[in-house]
Amino acid sequence: MTQNHDKTRVTVEIRNRSYKIVGEEDASHVRLVASLVDQKMREIQEMNPQLDTTSLAVLTAINAMNDYLKLKEDYATMLGSIKRERG
């Protein structure tokens, strides 16, 4: 997050729909995140073309959270390894 607490307003497009995002992140970061969400949704829809938008959004969120948790576990494992090496 940015140091100042100014709100950034960015319009992004995900699956051909515009969304106004308000937050504290830089506009370029918000656009990157939106682009990655759009990409992931398109990948999932290619594998499951029958999905409605809500199901597609939920599966995308589940996939994103799964990836996040795996990275968080990997990070914790690496920190543990570093502490053991130093200790």
N, C-alpha and C positions, 0 to 999 in steps of 0.2 A: 504494500500500500504506500501511497505517497505520503510525505511528511505533512504537507498542508492538507487541510480537510475540505478543500474545494471539491465540489461534485463535478464529475465529468459526465457529459451527456453525449452519447454516441448512438447513432442509428446503424444497426447491422441487419444483414439479411441471412436468414436461415431457412433453407428449403423454400425459397422464393417468397418468403414473408418477411416484412420489416418489423424489427423490434427496437424500441428505444430503451437503451440501457443507461442507468444512472448509477454512478459509483465513484470510488476514489482512485481507481486504477487509471493509468494513462490510456488514451483513446486507442493507441496502437496495440496495447495489451488486450483490450476489450475486443478489438477486431480480430486479433489472433485467436482468442478463445472462441469467439463466434464461428470463425472459419473452421476450427478443429471440431466443434460441435456439428456443424453442417456436414463436414467430411465424414464423421463417424455415423451420422444419421443416414447419409447416402450409402455408406458401406453396408449398414445393417439392412436398409431397405432393398439393396441389390440381392441380398441373401434371402429376404422375406418380403417379396413384393406385395403380398396380400395384407400387410400390416396397416392398420389405420394410424392416423397421426398420434393419437394418445398412446397406443401400444408402442409405436416407434420411439416416442419420447421417453417412455418408461424404460425400454430396453437400452436406449442410449445412456440414460442416467445410471442404470445398473452396470453397464460396461465401464463407464467412466469411473464410478465409485470402486469397482473391482480393480481397475488399473491403479487408482490412487492408493488403495489399501496394500496392493502388492509393492508399490514403490515405497510406501511408509514402512512396511516390514523389512524391505531390503535396506532402507536407510538405518533402521534400528539395528539390524544385523551388522552393518558396516561400522556403526558407532561402537557397538560392543566389541568388534574385532580390534578397532583402534585403541580402545581403552585397555584391552587385554595386552596388546603389544607395548603400550606405554607403562602399564602397571607392573 
